């Protein structure tokens, strides 16, 4: 019994490493935009193709990953995802050796497939190991903290590796971080491979041939919530990625060093980490509807402040002076932190046996993180960085509508 408990704790540790890696690899791809602009002389939109490829993989792999998980189990799915992720990172390293932009985008796509598979497996695996209930939820909450930590460190490490010479940055400058990421994948693979993992659903052959499951798409509040997730991920990712380009750009931007910009983007993810802790503490007392309403309204106010505040109003970080509007956009991270859980809870309310199907659809719509970020940076190319945040404001306005009205449970006529 003790060996089994120790084995489970080893797997929990491996899952935490993978949670760290999901955010690290995803945010690293977003922060790489400044490197791609430097080495390959791309537009802002093209610089976000790595992020687009990383997230569009969710649209392709979200539901298939769920099918693999159902038929092959946690262990097989997790090991396969790690293997795919390792290959994706290697391809990205090859793009630096060959100085080829297309190869980098392919590597980002392969890494995105891995992230979609990992996202599908880590939550239910931790819940199963924890035995469900409060213990399972506790393991997932701590995993969320690891996720935020990985997201925080990615832009900071990238900024450190690039240094002050943004205009000379290349993919090869980022190799140390890629080596570390591959090492973490290897450690997680070994731990999971040699540990027995409970697979309760593999022993049961539940048939639904005689009972028609209610489709989540028949519930209006789910459909509107799924659209909300699409916008939410685009907001969460688009804000720091575009801000990173804005702060380091010498054209329409602030011409700050990559290190300074990396720290400011890292602060955005640190505030997300803090917000998740606060959200977990308030979750028992504050409803999901009230939480989403307050967070989307506050985030919208901060985004509008960023867009309207003059650059002449500034503050200092050490010896570096920057517009106060940067503090406003970074502070949005405190409020985006609690949105995912609130939207998920509201949209799956009353779905019953259709909840797993709904979860798969949610994972597919994570692709909004790539699509909206690409669209935002195309807007930045056309009308400037600040104006591009109009799409962020529109998304937050939709989430406010969903909290106020769209999230009320309502079934559509079949």
C-alpha positions as CSV (number, residue, x, y, z in Angstrom):
1,X,0.0,0.0,0.0
2,X,2.8,2.3,0.9
3,X,4.6,1.6,-2.4
4,X,1.4,2.4,-4.3
5,X,1.1,5.7,-2.4
6,X,4.7,6.6,-3.2
7,X,4.1,5.7,-6.8
8,X,1.0,7.9,-7.0
9,X,3.0,10.8,-5.4
10,X,5.7,10.3,-8.1
11,X,3.0,10.5,-10.8
12,X,1.5,13.6,-9.1
13,X,4.9,15.2,-9.2
14,X,5.3,14.2,-12.9
15,X,1.8,15.7,-13.6
16,X,2.9,19.0,-11.9
17,X,6.0,19.1,-14.2
18,X,3.7,18.6,-17.2
19,X,1.4,21.3,-16.0
20,X,4.4,23.5,-15.7
21,X,5.5,22.6,-19.2
22,X,2.0,23.2,-20.8
23,X,2.2,26.9,-19.8
24,X,6.0,27.2,-20.3
25,X,5.9,25.9,-23.9
26,X,2.7,27.8,-24.8
27,X,4.0,31.2,-23.4
28,X,7.4,30.6,-24.8
29,X,5.9,30.3,-28.3
30,X,4.1,33.6,-27.7
31,X,7.2,35.4,-26.4
32,X,9.2,34.1,-29.4
33,X,7.4,36.7,-31.5
34,X,10.2,39.3,-30.9
35,X,12.8,36.7,-31.9
36,X,11.0,35.8,-35.1
37,X,10.6,39.5,-36.0
38,X,14.3,40.0,-35.6
39,X,15.7,36.9,-37.3
40,X,13.1,36.6,-40.1
41,X,12.0,40.2,-40.5
42,X,8.3,39.2,-40.2
43,X,5.3,41.4,-39.6
44,X,3.6,41.4,-36.2
45,X,0.9,39.0,-37.5
46,X,3.5,36.6,-39.0
47,X,5.5,36.7,-35.7
48,X,2.5,35.2,-34.0
49,X,2.2,32.3,-36.4
50,X,4.0,30.1,-33.8
51,X,1.3,30.9,-31.3
52,X,-1.3,30.4,-34.0
53,X,0.1,26.9,-34.9
54,X,0.4,26.1,-31.2
55,X,-3.3,26.8,-30.5
56,X,-4.8,25.7,-33.8
57,X,-3.6,22.2,-32.8
58,X,-6.3,22.2,-30.2
59,X,-8.9,22.5,-32.9
60,X,-7.4,19.5,-34.6
61,X,-6.5,17.4,-31.6
62,X,-8.9,18.2,-28.8
63,X,-11.6,15.6,-29.5
64,X,-9.2,12.9,-30.9
65,X,-7.1,13.2,-27.7
66,X,-10.3,12.5,-25.7
67,X,-11.0,9.4,-27.9
68,X,-7.4,8.2,-27.3
69,X,-7.7,8.7,-23.6
70,X,-11.0,6.8,-23.5
71,X,-9.7,3.8,-25.4
72,X,-6.0,3.7,-24.4
73,X,-6.0,5.2,-20.9
74,X,-4.0,7.8,-19.0
75,X,-0.6,6.2,-19.2
76,X,-0.5,5.7,-23.0
77,X,-2.0,9.1,-23.7
78,X,0.5,10.9,-21.3
79,X,3.5,9.1,-22.7
80,X,2.4,9.7,-26.3
81,X,1.9,13.4,-25.6
82,X,5.3,13.7,-24.0
83,X,7.0,12.0,-27.0
84,X,5.2,14.3,-29.4
85,X,6.2,17.4,-27.3
86,X,9.8,16.3,-27.3
87,X,9.8,16.0,-31.1
88,X,8.1,19.5,-31.4
89,X,10.9,21.1,-29.3
90,X,13.6,19.4,-31.4
91,X,12.0,20.7,-34.6
92,X,12.0,24.2,-33.2
93,X,15.7,23.8,-32.4
94,X,16.3,22.7,-36.0
95,X,14.6,25.9,-37.3
96,X,17.4,27.8,-35.5
97,X,20.2,25.6,-37.0
98,X,18.7,25.9,-40.5
99,X,17.5,29.5,-40.1
100,X,14.1,28.5,-41.5
101,X,10.8,30.2,-40.4
102,X,8.5,27.5,-41.8
103,X,10.3,24.8,-39.8
104,X,9.8,26.8,-36.6
105,X,6.0,27.0,-37.3
106,X,5.9,23.3,-38.0
107,X,7.7,22.7,-34.6
108,X,5.2,24.9,-32.9
109,X,2.3,23.0,-34.4
110,X,3.7,19.6,-33.3
111,X,4.3,21.1,-29.8
112,X,0.7,22.3,-29.8
113,X,-0.6,18.8,-30.5
114,X,1.4,17.7,-27.5
115,X,-0.1,20.4,-25.3
116,X,-3.7,19.5,-26.4
117,X,-3.1,15.9,-25.5
118,X,-1.5,16.8,-22.1
119,X,-4.4,19.2,-21.3
120,X,-6.8,16.4,-22.0
121,X,-5.1,13.9,-19.7
122,X,-3.6,15.7,-16.7
123,X,-6.8,17.0,-15.2
124,X,-8.7,13.7,-15.0
125,X,-5.6,11.8,-14.1
126,X,-5.0,14.0,-11.1
127,X,-8.6,13.8,-10.1
128,X,-8.5,10.0,-10.3
129,X,-5.3,9.7,-8.3
130,X,-6.8,12.0,-5.7
131,X,-9.9,9.8,-5.5
132,X,-12.1,12.7,-6.7
133,X,-13.9,15.1,-4.4
134,X,-12.0,17.6,-2.3
135,X,-8.6,15.8,-2.6
136,X,-8.9,15.5,-6.4
137,X,-9.8,19.2,-6.6
138,X,-6.9,20.1,-4.3
139,X,-4.4,18.3,-6.5
140,X,-5.7,20.2,-9.6
141,X,-5.6,23.6,-7.8
142,X,-1.9,23.0,-7.0
143,X,-1.3,21.9,-10.5
144,X,-2.8,25.3,-11.6
145,X,-0.2,27.0,-9.5
146,X,2.5,25.1,-11.3
147,X,1.0,26.0,-14.6
148,X,1.1,29.7,-13.7
149,X,4.7,29.4,-12.6
150,X,5.7,27.9,-16.0
151,X,3.8,30.7,-17.8
152,X,5.5,33.3,-15.6
153,X,9.1,32.1,-16.2
154,X,8.8,31.6,-20.0
155,X,8.9,35.3,-21.0
156,X,11.4,36.2,-18.2
157,X,13.9,33.5,-19.3
158,X,13.5,34.4,-22.9
159,X,14.1,38.0,-22.1
160,X,17.2,37.1,-20.2
161,X,18.6,34.9,-23.0
162,X,18.0,37.7,-25.6
163,X,19.4,40.5,-23.4
164,X,19.3,44.0,-24.6
165,X,20.1,43.4,-28.3
166,X,16.5,42.6,-29.6
167,X,17.4,43.5,-33.1
168,X,20.0,40.8,-33.3
169,X,18.0,38.0,-31.5
170,X,17.9,34.6,-33.2
171,X,16.2,31.3,-32.4
172,X,19.6,29.8,-31.4
173,X,19.7,32.3,-28.5
174,X,16.8,30.4,-26.9
175,X,18.4,26.9,-27.0
176,X,19.2,26.8,-23.2
177,X,15.5,27.1,-22.5
178,X,14.6,24.4,-25.0
179,X,17.2,22.0,-23.6
180,X,15.7,22.5,-20.1
181,X,12.2,21.9,-21.5
182,X,13.3,18.6,-23.2
183,X,15.0,17.5,-20.0
184,X,11.8,18.0,-18.0
185,X,9.9,16.0,-20.6
186,X,12.4,13.1,-20.3
187,X,12.1,13.1,-16.5
188,X,8.3,13.1,-16.6
189,X,8.3,10.3,-19.3
190,X,10.6,8.0,-17.1
191,X,8.5,8.6,-14.0
192,X,5.2,7.8,-15.7
193,X,6.6,4.8,-17.6
194,X,7.8,3.0,-14.5
195,X,4.8,3.8,-12.3
196,X,1.5,2.0,-12.2
197,X,-1.3,4.4,-12.9
198,X,-5.0,3.6,-12.0
199,X,-7.1,3.2,-15.1
200,X,-10.7,2.8,-13.8
201,X,-12.5,3.6,-17.0
202,X,-10.7,1.0,-19.0
203,X,-12.2,-1.9,-17.1
204,X,-15.7,-0.7,-17.8
205,X,-17.4,-1.1,-21.2
206,X,-20.3,1.2,-20.7
207,X,-22.5,1.2,-23.8
208,X,-24.6,4.1,-24.8
209,X,-26.2,2.2,-27.8
210,X,-29.6,2.0,-26.0
211,X,-29.6,5.5,-24.5
212,X,-29.2,8.7,-26.4
213,X,-27.0,11.2,-24.6
214,X,-28.3,14.7,-24.6
215,X,-26.0,16.9,-26.8
216,X,-24.4,19.9,-25.1
217,X,-25.3,21.9,-28.3
218,X,-29.0,21.7,-27.3
219,X,-28.2,24.0,-24.4
220,X,-28.1,27.6,-25.2
221,X,-26.0,28.5,-22.1
222,X,-23.4,25.9,-23.2
223,X,-23.2,27.2,-26.8
224,X,-22.7,30.8,-25.6
225,X,-20.2,29.6,-23.0
226,X,-18.2,27.7,-25.6
227,X,-18.0,30.9,-27.7
228,X,-16.9,32.7,-24.4
229,X,-14.0,30.2,-24.0
230,X,-12.9,30.9,-27.6
231,X,-12.8,34.6,-26.8
232,X,-11.3,34.1,-23.3
233,X,-8.2,32.2,-24.4
234,X,-7.6,34.7,-27.2
235,X,-7.8,37.5,-24.6
236,X,-5.6,35.8,-22.1
237,X,-2.9,35.0,-24.7
238,X,-3.3,38.1,-26.9
239,X,-2.8,40.6,-24.1
240,X,0.8,39.6,-23.1
241,X,2.0,38.5,-26.6
242,X,1.0,41.8,-28.2
243,X,2.2,43.8,-25.2
244,X,5.7,42.1,-25.6
245,X,5.9,43.2,-29.2
246,X,4.6,46.7,-28.3
247,X,7.2,47.3,-25.6
248,X,10.2,46.1,-27.7
249,X,9.2,47.6,-31.0
250,X,11.1,50.6,-32.3
251,X,8.3,51.6,-34.7
252,X,5.0,52.0,-33.1
253,X,6.2,50.8,-29.7
254,X,8.3,51.8,-26.7
255,X,11.7,50.4,-27.7
256,X,12.3,48.8,-24.3
257,X,14.9,46.0,-23.9
258,X,13.7,42.4,-24.1
259,X,14.7,41.9,-20.5
260,X,12.4,44.7,-19.3
261,X,9.6,43.6,-21.5
262,X,10.1,40.0,-20.4
263,X,9.8,41.0,-16.7
264,X,6.6,43.0,-17.4
265,X,5.0,40.2,-19.3
266,X,6.2,37.8,-16.5
267,X,4.4,40.1,-14.0
268,X,1.2,39.6,-16.0
269,X,1.5,35.8,-15.4
270,X,2.5,36.3,-11.8
271,X,-0.7,38.3,-11.2
272,X,-2.6,35.4,-12.9
273,X,-1.0,33.1,-10.3
274,X,-2.1,35.4,-7.5
275,X,-5.6,35.7,-8.9
276,X,-6.0,31.9,-9.0
277,X,-5.1,31.6,-5.3
278,X,-7.6,34.4,-4.5
279,X,-10.2,32.8,-6.7
280,X,-9.7,29.4,-5.0
281,X,-10.3,31.1,-1.6
282,X,-13.3,33.0,-2.8
283,X,-14.8,30.1,-4.8
284,X,-16.9,28.8,-1.8
285,X,-18.4,32.1,-1.1
286,X,-18.7,33.9,-4.5
287,X,-20.8,32.4,-7.3
288,X,-19.3,31.7,-10.7
289,X,-21.7,34.3,-12.3
290,X,-20.7,37.0,-9.9
291,X,-17.0,36.2,-10.3
292,X,-17.1,36.3,-14.1
293,X,-19.2,39.5,-14.0
294,X,-16.7,41.3,-11.7
295,X,-13.6,40.1,-13.4
296,X,-14.7,40.8,-17.0
297,X,-15.9,44.3,-16.0
298,X,-12.7,45.1,-14.2
299,X,-10.6,43.7,-17.1
300,X,-12.6,45.8,-19.6
301,X,-12.0,48.9,-17.5
302,X,-8.2,48.3,-17.5
303,X,-8.0,47.6,-21.2
304,X,-9.9,50.8,-22.0
305,X,-7.5,52.6,-19.6
306,X,-4.6,51.2,-21.5
307,X,-6.1,52.4,-24.8
308,X,-7.1,55.9,-23.7
309,X,-4.3,56.9,-21.2
310,X,-1.7,59.2,-22.8
311,X,1.9,57.9,-23.0
312,X,3.1,61.0,-21.3
313,X,1.8,59.7,-18.0
314,X,4.6,57.4,-16.9
315,X,6.1,55.5,-13.9
316,X,9.6,54.1,-13.3
317,X,10.8,50.6,-12.8
318,X,14.4,50.9,-11.5
319,X,16.1,53.2,-14.0
320,X,13.6,52.5,-16.7
321,X,10.6,54.8,-17.3
322,X,7.5,53.6,-19.1
323,X,3.9,54.7,-19.7
324,X,1.4,54.0,-16.9
325,X,-0.8,52.3,-19.5
326,X,1.6,49.3,-19.4
327,X,0.8,48.8,-15.7
328,X,-2.9,48.9,-16.6
329,X,-2.6,46.1,-19.3
330,X,-0.4,44.0,-17.1
331,X,-2.9,44.3,-14.2
332,X,-5.5,42.6,-16.4
333,X,-3.8,39.2,-15.6
334,X,-5.2,39.4,-12.0
335,X,-8.8,39.2,-13.5
336,X,-8.3,36.8,-16.5
337,X,-7.0,34.3,-13.9
338,X,-10.5,33.3,-12.7
339,X,-12.4,33.4,-16.0
340,X,-11.8,29.9,-17.3
341,X,-13.2,28.1,-14.2
342,X,-16.2,30.5,-14.0
343,X,-17.1,30.1,-17.7
344,X,-16.7,26.3,-17.5
345,X,-18.9,26.0,-14.5
346,X,-21.6,28.2,-15.8
347,X,-21.7,26.6,-19.3
348,X,-21.8,23.0,-18.0
349,X,-24.5,23.6,-15.4
350,X,-27.3,21.0,-15.8
351,X,-25.6,19.1,-18.6
352,X,-25.3,15.8,-16.6
353,X,-23.9,13.0,-18.7
354,X,-23.1,15.4,-21.5
355,X,-20.4,17.1,-19.5
356,X,-17.5,15.0,-20.8
357,X,-18.6,15.7,-24.4
358,X,-18.8,19.4,-23.5
359,X,-15.3,19.3,-22.0
360,X,-13.9,17.9,-25.3
361,X,-15.6,20.7,-27.2
362,X,-14.2,23.2,-24.8
363,X,-10.7,21.9,-25.5
364,X,-11.2,22.2,-29.2
365,X,-12.2,25.9,-28.8
366,X,-8.9,26.7,-27.0
367,X,-7.8,27.4,-30.6
368,X,-9.1,30.9,-30.0
369,X,-5.8,31.6,-28.3
370,X,-4.1,31.4,-31.7
371,X,-6.8,32.8,-34.0
372,X,-7.6,35.9,-32.0
373,X,-3.9,36.6,-31.3
374,X,-3.1,36.4,-35.0
375,X,-6.1,38.7,-35.8
376,X,-5.0,41.2,-33.1
377,X,-1.5,41.4,-34.5
378,X,-2.8,41.8,-38.0
379,X,-4.8,44.8,-36.6
380,X,-1.5,46.0,-35.0
381,X,0.2,45.9,-38.4
382,X,-2.7,48.0,-39.9
383,X,-3.6,50.4,-37.2
384,X,-1.0,50.1,-34.4
385,X,-0.6,48.1,-31.2
386,X,-2.8,50.2,-29.0
387,X,-5.7,50.2,-31.5
388,X,-5.4,46.3,-31.8
389,X,-6.7,46.0,-28.2
390,X,-10.1,46.9,-29.5
391,X,-10.6,43.2,-30.2
392,X,-9.7,42.5,-26.5
393,X,-12.3,45.0,-25.3
394,X,-14.9,43.4,-27.6
395,X,-14.2,40.0,-26.2
396,X,-14.4,41.2,-22.6
397,X,-17.7,42.9,-23.4
398,X,-19.0,39.5,-24.7
399,X,-17.9,37.8,-21.5
400,X,-19.7,40.5,-19.4
401,X,-22.9,39.8,-21.5
402,X,-22.5,36.1,-20.8
403,X,-22.2,36.7,-17.1
404,X,-25.2,39.0,-17.0
405,X,-27.5,37.1,-19.3
406,X,-26.2,34.4,-21.6
407,X,-25.1,32.0,-18.8
408,X,-28.7,31.4,-17.5
409,X,-29.4,27.7,-18.1
410,X,-31.7,27.3,-21.2
411,X,-32.3,24.2,-23.4
412,X,-33.0,24.7,-27.1
413,X,-35.7,22.8,-28.8
414,X,-34.4,19.8,-30.7
